Amino acid sequence: MLVIEGELDRPRSIDPTELRRLPAQIDDVSALVPGRAGSAVWLRDLLAHCGLKRSARFATLASGDGKFAISVPLQPLLERAMLVYRKGDAPLPVAKGGPVRLLLTGKVECEAPEIDACAMVKGLGRIRVTAEREPDVGHVHH
């Protein structure tokens, strides 16, 4: 399950297979992120579906095992983030970052001031939208 919580009118838990029913599907991720494959949905549409509050400024992206979490500014995520949940006709395998992996369009670098490449979380299990930045877990800033 992917837990979406925080500064939302309708927080929820969603099974990765349910992502397929959301609007604004991306049928071919490779058209936007060369070298990657699969089907995805825009994060902005998922958060809109959950009723994103005006107070939301950051998002903490956490792995399903709880060993990694990174808090990043929300605006670049709304512009560039997608949730990959399928590869071909099957769910995204764990070996490829499944069951849900966050990818960003465009050039992404480690330690970039706006959004870090580490925001591309594999095995995404929780998205917590917040008004303030939260502490990272398992991520070291250099």
N, C-alpha and C positions, 0 to 999 in steps of 0.2 A: 504494500500500500504506500502511496505517496500522500503525506500529510501536508496540507496547505493551511496555515494558521496565522494569527496575528492581526494586523490592522486590516481586517476584512469584515464585510457584513455577513458573509456566508462561508466561514471556514469549513473545511471538509477533508475527508480522506477519500482518495480516489484510487481505484485499481488501475494499473497501467493499461489494461485492455479498454477501459472506459475513455482513455484519451482519444481513441479513434473516433469517438462520436462527437467530439467538440468541433466547433467551426474553425475555419482558417487552417486547414491541414496543409502540411508540406509533404507532398508525395515523394519528392526526390531531394533529400538533403544535399546531395553532391552538387546540385545546381547553385547552392548558396555557400557551401563549405567544401571546396574541392578536397578530394581524398577521403571524404567521409561518405557513408551510405546509410540509407534507412528512411523511415517515415517519422515525421515529427509534428508537433503542434507549437504554435508561438506561445511563449510564456505569458505575454501581455493578454492574450485571449483567455487563457486559463484564469489569470488573476482578475480580469474583468468579469468573468463568469462567477467568481467568488465575491464580487463586490469590493474592489480595492478602495480603501478609504483615502481621503485627501491627506491624512496625517502620515501616510506611508512614505518613507524616505530611503529605507535600506531593506535588503533581503538577506537573511542568513540561509545559506544553502548547505545542507548537512547530508552526509552519506547515511545510508540505511543502517549501517553498523555503528554509527555514532562516533567513529574514530576521526572524522574530519568534518569541519564546518568552517565556512568563510562568510563574513558579513561584508557585503558590497553595496555601493550606491544603487538604488532601484532604477533610476532613469536609464542608464546604459543597458540594463537588463531588459527593460521594456522595449528598447529599440532594437536589440540584437540577439536576445536569447530564445532558443528553441529547446523543446524537450523531445529527444529522440526516444522512441518506444518500440519501434519495429525495425527489423532488417529482413527485407523480402516479405515473405508471407508468415514469418514467425516473430514471436516476441524478441526484443533485443537481448542477445545472450549476455550473461554476466561477464564473459571474457571480453566483450566489446563495450562494457560499462553499463549493462542493463541491470535491472529491467527498465530503468529510466536514466538517461544521461543528458545533462545540460550542455549544449554547444552554443558558441557565440559566432555570429557572422563577422566577416572582416578580419583584419589583422589583430591578433591578440598576443601580447607579450607578458612574460612574467614580471611582476613588480611594476606594472604600468600604473600611473597615478589614478586613472579613472576606473579601470576594471582590470583585475589580474587574471592571467590565464588559468590560475587555480580555481576560478569560478566555474570552470567546465568540469563539474563534479560528476564522477562515475558513480553508479549505484545510488543515485539521488533518492533519499527517503523522506526528506522534510524541507519545506520552504516556509520560513517564518518571516513575515513582512513586519517591519518595525519602524518606529519613529526615529530611533537612535541606533547607531552602530552597536553591534554586540561583539563580545570577544570571539576570536577565532579558536578553533580546536584543531590541533595537529598540523597547523600551517605556520611556518616561520617566515616572517618578513626579514629580508636582508638589508 
